[in-house]
Amino acid sequence: MKSNRAIPILAVLAGIALIAVAVVYWTEPAKSLPFPDLLGHQAGSNTVHVKHGVASFLLGLACFALAWFKSGPRRVPGASR
């Protein structure tokens, strides 16, 4: 049963981390990013990676939604409402 409790906690932590990454993508130019250039983009560019930030933000929201659904009340099979 402890693994069921760990999933929402890990999902919230992942959501916070992904939203923090989105903020970094939106505020820092490509040449100042602390992340390695894994997608083949030009590393010395002065542009901001808006699409990467949006994708990271949406994944963070998805992690929060997962945590919300996993932490909801458990239904007992056969119980009436």
TIRORO-61354 format. One record per atom (N, C-alpha, C): atom name; x, y, z; residue in three letters; residue number from 1. Coordinates in Angstrom, 3 decimals. Layout:
% TIRORO-61354
a:u:v:w:r:k
CA:X:Y:Z:ALA:NUM
...
***
This chain:
% TIRORO-61354
a:u:v:w:r:k
N:0.804:-1.204:0.000:MET:1
CA:0.000:0.000:0.000:MET:1
C:0.847:1.268:0.000:MET:1
N:2.079:1.166:0.471:LYS:2
CA:2.918:2.358:0.504:LYS:2
C:3.261:2.844:-0.898:LYS:2
N:3.337:1.934:-1.869:SER:3
CA:3.636:2.359:-3.232:SER:3
C:2.507:3.212:-3.802:SER:3
N:1.281:2.957:-3.370:ASN:4
CA:0.162:3.788:-3.824:ASN:4
C:0.284:5.211:-3.302:ASN:4
N:0.860:5.367:-2.122:ARG:5
CA:1.032:6.707:-1.558:ARG:5
C:2.234:7.413:-2.174:ARG:5
N:3.203:6.660:-2.639:ALA:6
CA:4.419:7.248:-3.199:ALA:6
C:4.162:7.865:-4.581:ALA:6
N:3.220:7.329:-5.325:ILE:7
CA:2.971:7.817:-6.680:ILE:7
C:2.532:9.287:-6.684:ILE:7
N:1.550:9.696:-5.874:PRO:8
CA:1.184:11.119:-5.881:PRO:8
C:2.316:12.032:-5.413:PRO:8
N:3.087:11.579:-4.439:ILE:9
CA:4.196:12.401:-3.945:ILE:9
C:5.236:12.593:-5.042:ILE:9
N:5.597:11.519:-5.725:LEU:10
CA:6.566:11.625:-6.817:LEU:10
C:6.023:12.447:-7.986:LEU:10
N:4.730:12.318:-8.249:ALA:11
CA:4.125:13.091:-9.335:ALA:11
C:4.133:14.583:-9.022:ALA:11
N:3.879:14.959:-7.779:VAL:12
CA:3.919:16.374:-7.398:VAL:12
C:5.343:16.906:-7.508:VAL:12
N:6.319:16.132:-7.042:LEU:13
CA:7.717:16.567:-7.143:LEU:13
C:8.142:16.721:-8.600:LEU:13
N:7.729:15.785:-9.455:ALA:14
CA:8.049:15.883:-10.883:ALA:14
C:7.351:17.093:-11.507:ALA:14
N:6.114:17.364:-11.101:GLY:15
CA:5.387:18.524:-11.613:GLY:15
C:6.059:19.835:-11.243:GLY:15
N:6.513:19.930:-9.999:ILE:16
CA:7.215:21.138:-9.564:ILE:16
C:8.502:21.315:-10.359:ILE:16
N:9.247:20.220:-10.528:ALA:17
CA:10.508:20.298:-11.275:ALA:17
C:10.269:20.691:-12.731:ALA:17
N:9.251:20.131:-13.363:LEU:18
CA:8.975:20.445:-14.765:LEU:18
C:8.503:21.883:-14.949:LEU:18
N:7.738:22.406:-14.017:ILE:19
CA:7.315:23.795:-14.123:ILE:19
C:8.505:24.727:-13.883:ILE:19
N:9.416:24.338:-13.006:ALA:20
CA:10.634:25.131:-12.819:ALA:20
C:11.481:25.135:-14.086:ALA:20
N:11.558:24.000:-14.761:VAL:21
CA:12.285:23.920:-16.035:VAL:21
C:11.613:24.816:-17.077:VAL:21
N:10.282:24.853:-17.083:ALA:22
CA:9.560:25.714:-18.021:ALA:22
C:9.898:27.178:-17.785:ALA:22
N:9.963:27.581:-16.527:VAL:23
CA:10.311:28.971:-16.218:VAL:23
C:11.719:29.286:-16.703:VAL:23
N:12.639:28.346:-16.531:VAL:24
CA:14.011:28.562:-17.009:VAL:24
C:14.024:28.682:-18.530:VAL:24
N:13.284:27.829:-19.216:TYR:25
CA:13.216:27.911:-20.678:TYR:25
C:12.650:29.248:-21.138:TYR:25
N:11.671:29.783:-20.401:TRP:26
CA:11.037:31.032:-20.805:TRP:26
C:11.872:32.264:-20.477:TRP:26
N:12.773:32.164:-19.516:THR:27
CA:13.496:33.357:-19.074:THR:27
C:14.935:33.429:-19.554:THR:27
N:15.555:32.306:-19.850:GLU:28
CA:16.964:32.296:-20.226:GLU:28
C:17.122:32.088:-21.728:GLU:28
N:18.063:32.789:-22.367:PRO:29
CA:18.351:32.499:-23.774:PRO:29
C:19.031:31.141:-23.900:PRO:29
N:19.034:30.605:-25.096:ALA:30
CA:19.548:29.255:-25.323:ALA:30
C:21.007:29.108:-24.917:ALA:30
N:21.800:30.143:-25.075:LYS:31
CA:23.216:30.028:-24.738:LYS:31
C:23.449:29.975:-23.228:LYS:31
N:22.462:30.372:-22.423:SER:32
CA:22.602:30.369:-20.969:SER:32
C:21.885:29.214:-20.284:SER:32
N:21.283:28.324:-21.048:LEU:33
CA:20.529:27.233:-20.447:LEU:33
C:21.460:26.266:-19.722:LEU:33
N:21.047:25.817:-18.535:PRO:34
CA:21.871:24.858:-17.800:PRO:34
C:21.696:23.420:-18.280:PRO:34
N:20.811:23.207:-19.248:PHE:35
CA:20.531:21.861:-19.745:PHE:35
C:21.382:21.576:-20.975:PHE:35
N:21.778:20.321:-21.174:PRO:36
CA:22.538:20.005:-22.393:PRO:36
C:21.658:20.113:-23.631:PRO:36
N:22.293:20.384:-24.753:ASP:37
CA:21.571:20.546:-26.015:ASP:37
C:21.319:19.159:-26.607:ASP:37
N:20.214:18.537:-26.215:LEU:38
CA:19.902:17.177:-26.642:LEU:38
C:19.078:17.124:-27.918:LEU:38
N:18.476:18.234:-28.299:LEU:39
CA:17.560:18.220:-29.426:LEU:39
C:18.180:18.727:-30.714:LEU:39
N:19.459:19.028:-30.698:GLY:40
CA:20.138:19.429:-31.917:GLY:40
C:19.983:20.880:-32.295:GLY:40
N:19.520:21.720:-31.394:HIS:41
CA:19.384:23.137:-31.688:HIS:41
C:20.719:23.837:-31.514:HIS:41
N:20.827:25.007:-32.067:GLN:42
CA:22.060:25.773:-31.979:GLN:42
C:22.266:26.236:-30.539:GLN:42
N:23.398:25.865:-29.946:ALA:43
CA:23.634:26.116:-28.531:ALA:43
C:23.915:27.579:-28.238:ALA:43
N:24.522:28.327:-29.145:GLY:44
CA:24.892:29.703:-28.877:GLY:44
C:23.834:30.716:-29.229:GLY:44
N:22.636:30.307:-29.454:SER:45
CA:21.567:31.198:-29.895:SER:45
C:21.089:32.099:-28.764:SER:45
N:20.644:33.298:-29.116:ASN:46
CA:20.084:34.237:-28.144:ASN:46
C:18.577:34.108:-28.015:ASN:46
N:17.968:33.189:-28.741:THR:47
CA:16.514:33.034:-28.692:THR:47
C:16.100:32.274:-27.440:THR:47
N:14.842:32.441:-27.086:VAL:48
CA:14.260:31.737:-25.952:VAL:48
C:13.450:30.574:-26.515:VAL:48
N:13.547:29.414:-25.884:HIS:49
CA:12.843:28.218:-26.359:HIS:49
C:11.433:28.188:-25.770:HIS:49
N:10.525:28.900:-26.403:VAL:50
CA:9.160:29.018:-25.890:VAL:50
C:8.438:27.680:-25.973:VAL:50
N:8.588:26.969:-27.087:LYS:51
CA:7.880:25.698:-27.240:LYS:51
C:8.355:24.661:-26.239:LYS:51
N:9.645:24.656:-25.938:HIS:52
CA:10.150:23.719:-24.926:HIS:52
C:9.563:24.062:-23.561:HIS:52
N:9.437:25.350:-23.280:GLY:53
CA:8.839:25.771:-22.016:GLY:53
C:7.379:25.390:-21.915:GLY:53
N:6.646:25.549:-23.003:VAL:54
CA:5.228:25.174:-23.013:VAL:54
C:5.079:23.670:-22.809:VAL:54
N:5.906:22.883:-23.488:ALA:55
CA:5.843:21.425:-23.343:ALA:55
C:6.171:21.009:-21.910:ALA:55
N:7.182:21.612:-21.331:SER:56
CA:7.545:21.293:-19.956:SER:56
C:6.432:21.693:-18.989:SER:56
N:5.828:22.843:-19.212:PHE:57
CA:4.734:23.310:-18.365:PHE:57
C:3.537:22.362:-18.447:PHE:57
N:3.192:21.931:-19.652:LEU:58
CA:2.052:21.021:-19.819:LEU:58
C:2.325:19.661:-19.182:LEU:58
N:3.554:19.184:-19.294:LEU:59
CA:3.902:17.926:-18.621:LEU:59
C:3.833:18.076:-17.106:LEU:59
N:4.231:19.236:-16.595:GLY:60
CA:4.103:19.491:-15.165:GLY:60
C:2.658:19.481:-14.716:GLY:60
N:1.783:20.105:-15.502:LEU:61
CA:0.353:20.072:-15.174:LEU:61
C:-0.207:18.656:-15.230:LEU:61
N:0.270:17.856:-16.183:ALA:62
CA:-0.172:16.463:-16.274:ALA:62
C:0.272:15.675:-15.039:ALA:62
N:1.450:15.966:-14.540:CYS:63
CA:1.914:15.310:-13.308:CYS:63
C:1.032:15.694:-12.126:CYS:63
N:0.633:16.969:-12.044:PHE:64
CA:-0.270:17.387:-10.978:PHE:64
C:-1.631:16.697:-11.102:PHE:64
N:-2.133:16.550:-12.321:ALA:65
CA:-3.408:15.863:-12.523:ALA:65
C:-3.307:14.397:-12.113:ALA:65
N:-2.200:13.755:-12.455:LEU:66
CA:-1.984:12.363:-12.049:LEU:66
C:-1.984:12.247:-10.528:LEU:66
N:-1.292:13.150:-9.858:ALA:67
CA:-1.255:13.128:-8.397:ALA:67
C:-2.643:13.334:-7.802:ALA:67
N:-3.421:14.219:-8.411:TRP:68
CA:-4.763:14.486:-7.919:TRP:68
C:-5.651:13.246:-8.045:TRP:68
N:-5.608:12.603:-9.210:PHE:69
CA:-6.453:11.430:-9.412:PHE:69
C:-5.993:10.243:-8.574:PHE:69
N:-4.699:10.090:-8.377:LYS:70
CA:-4.197:8.976:-7.580:LYS:70
C:-4.420:9.178:-6.088:LYS:70
N:-4.606:10.411:-5.636:SER:71
CA:-4.778:10.661:-4.210:SER:71
C:-6.244:10.763:-3.801:SER:71
N:-7.152:10.537:-4.728:GLY:72
CA:-8.572:10.627:-4.420:GLY:72
C:-9.030:9.482:-3.539:GLY:72
N:-10.269:9.555:-3.072:PRO:73
CA:-10.782:8.492:-2.202:PRO:73
C:-10.892:7.165:-2.950:PRO:73
N:-10.629:6.098:-2.224:ARG:74
CA:-10.722:4.754:-2.803:ARG:74
C:-12.162:4.267:-2.723:ARG:74
N:-12.608:3.621:-3.781:ARG:75
CA:-13.961:3.046:-3.768:ARG:75
C:-13.852:1.579:-3.411:ARG:75
N:-14.726:1.161:-2.542:VAL:76
CA:-14.769:-0.240:-2.150:VAL:76
C:-15.728:-0.958:-3.096:VAL:76
N:-15.260:-2.051:-3.733:PRO:77
CA:-16.140:-2.762:-4.661:PRO:77
C:-17.355:-3.325:-3.925:PRO:77
N:-18.524:-3.145:-4.491:GLY:78
CA:-19.754:-3.661:-3.938:GLY:78
C:-20.431:-2.739:-2.933:GLY:78
N:-19.791:-1.641:-2.597:ALA:79
CA:-20.401:-0.708:-1.638:ALA:79
C:-21.399:0.184:-2.355:ALA:79
N:-22.512:0.449:-1.719:SER:80
CA:-23.509:1.332:-2.331:SER:80
C:-23.177:2.767:-1.979:SER:80
N:-23.642:3.666:-2.822:ARG:81
CA:-23.376:5.099:-2.613:ARG:81
C:-24.362:5.692:-1.701:ARG:81
***
